[in-house]
Amino acid sequence: MSERSAYARAGVDIAAGQRATELMKTAVQSTYGPEVLSGVGSFGGLFRAAELQEMADPVLVASTDGVGTKTKVAARLSRWGSIGHDIVNHCVNDILAQGARPLFFLDYVASAQLDPAQVAAIVSGAAAACRAAGCALLGGETAEMPGVYAAGAIDLVGTVVGAVDRARLIDGRAIQPGDVILGLPSSGLHTNGFTLARSVLDGLDWLAERADLDGRAIGDALLEPHRCYLADVEKLWAAGVDVCGLAHITGGGLVDNPPRIFPDGLGANIRRGAWPEPPIFHLIQQTGKIADAEMFHVFNMGLGMLVILPPEQAELAQEILLETAVVGEMAAGIQGVVIQ
């Protein structure tokens, strides 16, 4: 037996990894612009950062995250492309919250046993999201680790690197009492709260269309990709809207995320009912008999990004982004977020 055959008997198939690379190669290369100086398979991705020279004081902004147990939903439905969109959009939104635009993205896909077609579907979804965001899928890792991951399980993680001129950095320090909180709608759960959602909904039919989900199936609602807010915020910037703060609503929901950008002494009043909540949240809450407080602490509840801006600019912002709603305001003398 060759050394390679022994490795395969131990649980790692090098050939499967090579097949996965070949299947995803075209999708990855479709994200390349002239700034990418290395091809698929290089030891490290090369990105020419000449555009940073146009900034007076360039700041790199980086973020790493994963899609959590949303991979279990993809596995149950045997649909893998959408979680590639999820990981890119989640990471892009994270650096957008500090005013950065993405430069390049790196992915990590791991499992006990590689399925080349499955991996290629995930990475192709990530490549499509990178193209939409204008960033390169510069590289990544496909790992086969039997004994670390359970059979049939898959892990998906991504890292994004972006840049912002320091003078345009958004850190929340400009937020004032009376500033308006504009809510940008989510497409559903995005990439958080799936362990609770799966537990609550496990016994239901995920493929049948349901009237209480506006005719959609549970599986479709759960796998709806994480929305990217880069284009929306860029429209506000282009119109001269003074964006004082951006909060990406991820793990920790509307309770833990907004205060990450609040100046000392300020909190937020958020009015439930000021925006439409996707029906999947109502189904989860009613089926699991979950209290309101926990729902807002686990899920985004229909708000994927909060934009904080001066009240005199709220009308202009809503004219630019028609789907948005004024969901609250900043106030002195309160702590954190108060859901009214």
C-alpha positions as a Python dict, from the first residue, in 0.01 Angstrom:
ca = {
    (1, 'M'): (0, 0, 0),
    (2, 'S'): (119, 351, -77),
    (3, 'E'): (151, 617, 190),
    (4, 'R'): (-144, 798, 33),
    (5, 'S'): (-365, 488, 63),
    (6, 'A'): (-271, 455, 429),
    (7, 'Y'): (-371, 817, 487),
    (8, 'A'): (-704, 754, 315),
    (9, 'R'): (-760, 447, 533),
    (10, 'A'): (-692, 668, 836),
    (11, 'G'): (-970, 898, 722),
    (12, 'V'): (-813, 1173, 510),
    (13, 'D'): (-857, 1164, 131),
    (14, 'I'): (-607, 1402, -29),
    (15, 'A'): (-763, 1342, -369),
    (16, 'A'): (-1100, 1465, -242),
    (17, 'G'): (-940, 1793, -138),
    (18, 'Q'): (-783, 1832, -479),
    (19, 'R'): (-1118, 1764, -649),
    (20, 'A'): (-1285, 2024, -429),
    (21, 'T'): (-1020, 2280, -528),
    (22, 'E'): (-1072, 2212, -897),
    (23, 'L'): (-1451, 2240, -865),
    (24, 'M'): (-1434, 2578, -687),
    (25, 'K'): (-1145, 2727, -887),
    (26, 'T'): (-1352, 2911, -1149),
    (27, 'A'): (-1585, 3061, -888),
    (28, 'V'): (-1293, 3185, -678),
    (29, 'Q'): (-1112, 3334, -975),
    (30, 'S'): (-1429, 3522, -1074),
    (31, 'T'): (-1374, 3747, -768),
    (32, 'Y'): (-1024, 3851, -876),
    (33, 'G'): (-940, 4200, -995),
    (34, 'P'): (-601, 4333, -1101),
    (35, 'E'): (-509, 4383, -736),
    (36, 'V'): (-492, 4004, -681),
    (37, 'L'): (-140, 3890, -762),
    (38, 'S'): (-163, 3519, -674),
    (39, 'G'): (-372, 3234, -805),
    (40, 'V'): (-570, 2953, -643),
    (41, 'G'): (-336, 2717, -463),
    (42, 'S'): (-65, 2961, -363),
    (43, 'F'): (73, 2931, -10),
    (44, 'G'): (-53, 3283, 64),
    (45, 'G'): (-286, 3520, -112),
    (46, 'L'): (-125, 3831, -257),
    (47, 'F'): (-327, 4153, -265),
    (48, 'R'): (-181, 4476, -401),
    (49, 'A'): (-297, 4750, -164),
    (50, 'A'): (-224, 5046, -389),
    (51, 'E'): (-570, 5196, -335),
    (52, 'L'): (-480, 5257, 28),
    (53, 'Q'): (-241, 5524, -92),
    (54, 'E'): (-546, 5734, -182),
    (55, 'M'): (-636, 5755, 188),
    (56, 'A'): (-475, 6017, 409),
    (57, 'D'): (-453, 5780, 707),
    (58, 'P'): (-564, 5429, 608),
    (59, 'V'): (-686, 5192, 879),
    (60, 'L'): (-723, 4819, 819),
    (61, 'V'): (-1031, 4661, 977),
    (62, 'A'): (-1057, 4283, 1011),
    (63, 'S'): (-1316, 4038, 1140),
    (64, 'T'): (-1351, 3661, 1173),
    (65, 'D'): (-1679, 3480, 1228),
    (66, 'G'): (-1869, 3161, 1151),
    (67, 'V'): (-2221, 3058, 1056),
    (68, 'G'): (-2262, 2841, 1366),
    (69, 'T'): (-2520, 2566, 1357),
    (70, 'K'): (-2689, 2703, 1046),
    (71, 'T'): (-2474, 2435, 881),
    (72, 'K'): (-2705, 2181, 1047),
    (73, 'V'): (-3001, 2336, 864),
    (74, 'A'): (-2812, 2317, 535),
    (75, 'A'): (-2732, 1951, 606),
    (76, 'R'): (-3093, 1865, 689),
    (77, 'L'): (-3208, 2016, 360),
    (78, 'S'): (-2898, 1918, 155),
    (79, 'R'): (-2869, 2279, 34),
    (80, 'W'): (-2524, 2430, 73),
    (81, 'G'): (-2485, 2738, -147),
    (82, 'S'): (-2663, 2988, 75),
    (83, 'I'): (-2435, 2946, 376),
    (84, 'G'): (-2145, 3065, 160),
    (85, 'H'): (-2336, 3392, 115),
    (86, 'D'): (-2403, 3397, 490),
    (87, 'I'): (-2042, 3392, 601),
    (88, 'V'): (-1927, 3663, 359),
    (89, 'N'): (-2216, 3897, 429),
    (90, 'H'): (-2187, 3852, 805),
    (91, 'C'): (-1818, 3943, 802),
    (92, 'V'): (-1863, 4235, 560),
    (93, 'N'): (-2137, 4380, 782),
    (94, 'D'): (-1912, 4353, 1086),
    (95, 'I'): (-1640, 4575, 939),
    (96, 'L'): (-1899, 4801, 777),
    (97, 'A'): (-2014, 4888, 1129),
    (98, 'Q'): (-1686, 5076, 1166),
    (99, 'G'): (-1709, 5239, 826),
    (100, 'A'): (-1482, 4999, 636),
    (101, 'R'): (-1526, 4863, 286),
    (102, 'P'): (-1400, 4508, 224),
    (103, 'L'): (-1076, 4437, 40),
    (104, 'F'): (-1050, 4059, 54),
    (105, 'F'): (-1200, 3754, 220),
    (106, 'L'): (-1065, 3416, 337),
    (107, 'D'): (-1273, 3107, 409),
    (108, 'Y'): (-1228, 2792, 616),
    (109, 'V'): (-1438, 2481, 548),
    (110, 'A'): (-1383, 2175, 765),
    (111, 'S'): (-1549, 1837, 808),
    (112, 'A'): (-1481, 1480, 911),
    (113, 'Q'): (-1487, 1369, 548),
    (114, 'L'): (-1473, 1600, 248),
    (115, 'D'): (-1750, 1596, -8),
    (116, 'P'): (-1600, 1788, -304),
    (117, 'A'): (-1936, 1889, -452),
    (118, 'Q'): (-2060, 2011, -113),
    (119, 'V'): (-1749, 2219, -50),
    (120, 'A'): (-1760, 2361, -402),
    (121, 'A'): (-2123, 2468, -352),
    (122, 'I'): (-2035, 2649, -29),
    (123, 'V'): (-1731, 2824, -174),
    (124, 'S'): (-1920, 2916, -492),
    (125, 'G'): (-2183, 3084, -275),
    (126, 'A'): (-1908, 3271, -92),
    (127, 'A'): (-1758, 3378, -425),
    (128, 'A'): (-2092, 3514, -544),
    (129, 'A'): (-2127, 3718, -225),
    (130, 'C'): (-1770, 3846, -262),
    (131, 'R'): (-1842, 3960, -618),
    (132, 'A'): (-2153, 4145, -497),
    (133, 'A'): (-1952, 4316, -222),
    (134, 'G'): (-1663, 4402, -453),
    (135, 'C'): (-1401, 4205, -263),
    (136, 'A'): (-1168, 3923, -362),
    (137, 'L'): (-1198, 3570, -228),
    (138, 'L'): (-823, 3564, -180),
    (139, 'G'): (-774, 3221, -31),
    (140, 'G'): (-877, 2979, 239),
    (141, 'E'): (-852, 2631, 379),
    (142, 'T'): (-1041, 2309, 319),
    (143, 'A'): (-972, 2073, 608),
    (144, 'E'): (-1060, 1708, 657),
    (145, 'M'): (-1035, 1614, 1025),
    (146, 'P'): (-1195, 1284, 1126),
    (147, 'G'): (-1211, 1251, 1502),
    (148, 'V'): (-1237, 1626, 1548),
    (149, 'Y'): (-1566, 1675, 1362),
    (150, 'A'): (-1857, 1434, 1387),
    (151, 'A'): (-1950, 1236, 1077),
    (152, 'G'): (-2170, 1448, 851),
    (153, 'A'): (-2090, 1772, 1035),
    (154, 'I'): (-1932, 2072, 865),
    (155, 'D'): (-1784, 2396, 995),
    (156, 'L'): (-1768, 2722, 802),
    (157, 'V'): (-1565, 3024, 912),
    (158, 'G'): (-1456, 3337, 730),
    (159, 'T'): (-1221, 3631, 772),
    (160, 'V'): (-1254, 3966, 599),
    (161, 'V'): (-1003, 4249, 576),
    (162, 'G'): (-1120, 4596, 479),
    (163, 'A'): (-1004, 4953, 502),
    (164, 'V'): (-1130, 5296, 601),
    (165, 'D'): (-967, 5636, 611),
    (166, 'R'): (-921, 5719, 980),
    (167, 'A'): (-1114, 6045, 944),
    (168, 'R'): (-1416, 5841, 827),
    (169, 'L'): (-1394, 5577, 1100),
    (170, 'I'): (-1731, 5517, 1267),
    (171, 'D'): (-1691, 5443, 1637),
    (172, 'G'): (-2007, 5587, 1793),
    (173, 'R'): (-1837, 5884, 1960),
    (174, 'A'): (-2045, 6126, 1750),
    (175, 'I'): (-2377, 5987, 1879),
    (176, 'Q'): (-2588, 6245, 2067),
    (177, 'P'): (-2908, 6231, 2275),
    (178, 'G'): (-3207, 6261, 2044),
    (179, 'D'): (-3035, 6094, 1749),
    (180, 'V'): (-3268, 5874, 1550),
    (181, 'I'): (-3226, 5496, 1521),
    (182, 'L'): (-3307, 5373, 1173),
    (183, 'G'): (-3364, 4999, 1135),
    (184, 'L'): (-3255, 4815, 822),
    (185, 'P'): (-3462, 4498, 781),
    (186, 'S'): (-3312, 4154, 816),
    (187, 'S'): (-3394, 3868, 582),
    (188, 'G'): (-3462, 3636, 875),
    (189, 'L'): (-3239, 3479, 1139),
    (190, 'H'): (-2923, 3563, 941),
    (191, 'T'): (-2655, 3351, 1115),
    (192, 'N'): (-2755, 3358, 1482),
    (193, 'G'): (-2991, 3172, 1711),
    (194, 'F'): (-3005, 2850, 1510),
    (195, 'T'): (-2941, 2617, 1801),
    (196, 'L'): (-3257, 2744, 1969),
    (197, 'A'): (-3454, 2763, 1643),
    (198, 'R'): (-3363, 2407, 1545),
    (199, 'S'): (-3452, 2275, 1889),
    (200, 'V'): (-3791, 2444, 1886),
    (201, 'L'): (-3884, 2358, 1527),
    (202, 'D'): (-3726, 2013, 1505),
    (203, 'G'): (-4052, 1816, 1511),
    (204, 'L'): (-4221, 2018, 1235),
    (205, 'D'): (-4222, 1957, 860),
    (206, 'W'): (-3954, 2187, 717),
    (207, 'L'): (-4053, 2133, 354),
    (208, 'A'): (-4427, 2203, 359),
    (209, 'E'): (-4552, 2550, 265),
    (210, 'R'): (-4714, 2729, 558),
    (211, 'A'): (-4972, 3007, 564),
    (212, 'D'): (-4815, 3149, 882),
    (213, 'L'): (-4487, 3195, 693),
    (214, 'D'): (-4651, 3378, 401),
    (215, 'G'): (-4661, 3057, 200),
    (216, 'R'): (-4298, 2962, 256),
    (217, 'A'): (-4158, 2646, 406),
    (218, 'I'): (-3970, 2649, 736),
    (219, 'G'): (-3654, 2531, 564),
    (220, 'D'): (-3666, 2818, 314),
    (221, 'A'): (-3717, 3075, 589),
    (222, 'L'): (-3428, 2937, 796),
    (223, 'L'): (-3186, 2919, 504),
    (224, 'E'): (-3260, 3269, 375),
    (225, 'P'): (-2912, 3423, 334),
    (226, 'H'): (-2775, 3682, 572),
    (227, 'R'): (-2836, 4022, 414),
    (228, 'C'): (-2542, 4246, 324),
    (229, 'Y'): (-2586, 4615, 409),
    (230, 'L'): (-2285, 4757, 226),
    (231, 'A'): (-2484, 4892, -70),
    (232, 'D'): (-2746, 5048, 161),
    (233, 'V'): (-2491, 5232, 374),
    (234, 'E'): (-2298, 5344, 67),
    (235, 'K'): (-2618, 5508, -62),
    (236, 'L'): (-2646, 5702, 263),
    (237, 'W'): (-2283, 5811, 243),
    (238, 'A'): (-2324, 5916, -120),
    (239, 'A'): (-2622, 6137, -25),
    (240, 'G'): (-2423, 6307, 251),
    (241, 'V'): (-2612, 6149, 540),
    (242, 'D'): (-2412, 6182, 863),
    (243, 'V'): (-2397, 5823, 986),
    (244, 'C'): (-2297, 5853, 1351),
    (245, 'G'): (-2320, 5487, 1442),
    (246, 'L'): (-2380, 5143, 1291),
    (247, 'A'): (-2470, 4832, 1489),
    (248, 'H'): (-2475, 4491, 1322),
    (249, 'I'): (-2734, 4278, 1502),
    (250, 'T'): (-2575, 3935, 1543),
    (251, 'G'): (-2534, 3702, 1842),
    (252, 'G'): (-2682, 3872, 2146),
    (253, 'G'): (-2961, 4023, 1940),
    (254, 'L'): (-3101, 4370, 2000),
    (255, 'V'): (-2997, 4358, 2365),
    (256, 'D'): (-2620, 4307, 2347),
    (257, 'N'): (-2514, 4449, 2010),
    (258, 'P'): (-2626, 4816, 2001),
    (259, 'P'): (-2456, 4912, 2331),
    (260, 'R'): (-2120, 4815, 2178),
    (261, 'I'): (-2121, 5153, 2001),
    (262, 'F'): (-2295, 5373, 2260),
    (263, 'P'): (-2097, 5654, 2425),
    (264, 'D'): (-2094, 5657, 2804),
    (265, 'G'): (-2417, 5787, 2953),
    (266, 'L'): (-2637, 5712, 2653),
    (267, 'G'): (-2884, 5433, 2588),
    (268, 'A'): (-3149, 5351, 2331),
    (269, 'N'): (-3527, 5334, 2337),
    (270, 'I'): (-3647, 5089, 2071),
    (271, 'R'): (-4018, 5061, 1995),
    (272, 'R'): (-4143, 4714, 1907),
    (273, 'G'): (-4406, 4740, 1637),
    (274, 'A'): (-4224, 5016, 1450),
    (275, 'W'): (-4100, 4758, 1199),
    (276, 'P'): (-4240, 4433, 1057),
    (277, 'E'): (-4103, 4120, 1222),
    (278, 'P'): (-4055, 3828, 979),
    (279, 'P'): (-4310, 3556, 1062),
    (280, 'I'): (-4040, 3296, 1129),
    (281, 'F'): (-3974, 3470, 1462),
    (282, 'H'): (-4339, 3448, 1562),
    (283, 'L'): (-4341, 3076, 1474),
    (284, 'I'): (-4030, 3014, 1685),
    (285, 'Q'): (-4167, 3211, 1980),
    (286, 'Q'): (-4511, 3051, 1977),
    (287, 'T'): (-4388, 2697, 1920),
    (288, 'G'): (-4121, 2720, 2186),
    (289, 'K'): (-4322, 2936, 2427),
    (290, 'I'): (-4026, 3174, 2450),
    (291, 'A'): (-4050, 3499, 2644),
    (292, 'D'): (-4017, 3831, 2462),
    (293, 'A'): (-3701, 3919, 2655),
    (294, 'E'): (-3523, 3604, 2541),
    (295, 'M'): (-3635, 3647, 2180),
    (296, 'F'): (-3478, 3993, 2168),
    (297, 'H'): (-3163, 3863, 2337),
    (298, 'V'): (-3114, 3572, 2093),
    (299, 'F'): (-3249, 3693, 1758),
    (300, 'N'): (-3235, 4008, 1546),
    (301, 'M'): (-3618, 4010, 1536),
    (302, 'G'): (-3622, 4158, 1186),
    (303, 'L'): (-3356, 4427, 1225),
    (304, 'G'): (-3019, 4335, 1076),
    (305, 'M'): (-2844, 4670, 1107),
    (306, 'L'): (-2917, 4984, 1308),
    (307, 'V'): (-2813, 5322, 1169),
    (308, 'I'): (-2787, 5611, 1413),
    (309, 'L'): (-2810, 5957, 1261),
    (310, 'P'): (-2921, 6314, 1343),
    (311, 'P'): (-3302, 6350, 1355),
    (312, 'E'): (-3306, 6614, 1082),
    (313, 'Q'): (-3162, 6358, 838),
    (314, 'A'): (-3407, 6077, 911),
    (315, 'E'): (-3654, 6174, 638),
    (316, 'L'): (-3379, 6189, 374),
    (317, 'A'): (-3243, 5852, 483),
    (318, 'Q'): (-3587, 5693, 454),
    (319, 'E'): (-3633, 5841, 108),
    (320, 'I'): (-3306, 5679, 4),
    (321, 'L'): (-3375, 5344, 171),
    (322, 'L'): (-3747, 5284, 134),
    (323, 'E'): (-3758, 4963, 339),
    (324, 'T'): (-3622, 5126, 653),
    (325, 'A'): (-3814, 5245, 958),
    (326, 'V'): (-3742, 5478, 1249),
    (327, 'V'): (-3738, 5226, 1533),
    (328, 'G'): (-3620, 5441, 1823),
    (329, 'E'): (-3396, 5715, 1950),
    (330, 'M'): (-3092, 5772, 2169),
    (331, 'A'): (-3147, 5909, 2516),
    (332, 'A'): (-2944, 6013, 2818),
    (333, 'G'): (-3002, 5860, 3159),
    (334, 'I'): (-3082, 5505, 3045),
    (335, 'Q'): (-2852, 5209, 3021),
    (336, 'G'): (-2826, 4975, 2727),
    (337, 'V'): (-3138, 4910, 2520),
    (338, 'V'): (-3493, 4950, 2642),
    (339, 'I'): (-3750, 4763, 2428),
    (340, 'Q'): (-4082, 4941, 2459),
}
